[in-house]
Amino acid sequence: MPHPQIASDDAIAATARALGHPARVRIVRLLLERERCIGGDIVDEIGLAQSTVSEHLRILKEAGIVVGEIERPRVCYSLSSERLAELSELISQVKSCC
């Protein structure tokens, strides 16, 4: 079984990879401002094709950064408070060491 710190490091690395594209950062910023957002509204705000936004949302969901809740016929997206707390803790640790 992996050491707990290694698992955490792997999760942080996956999060960093998922945030490694400007469009995904814009999606996260939008969700920070609005808390929840319908997929079509994200497409309108970001200004990319629906298929492109869907791919970026898939990557963010796989990394655990974004969650999607089905509200037929739409999907409402929001940020994962658990993952945001992990990122906040990491940033605090980095700040305290310097």
Secondary structure, DSSP 8 states (H G I E B T S, - for coil): ---HHHHHHHHHHHHHHHT-SHHHHHHHHHHHHHSEEEHHHHHHHHTS-HHHHHHHHHHHHHTTSEEEEEETTEEEEEE-HHHHHHHHHHHHHHHHH-
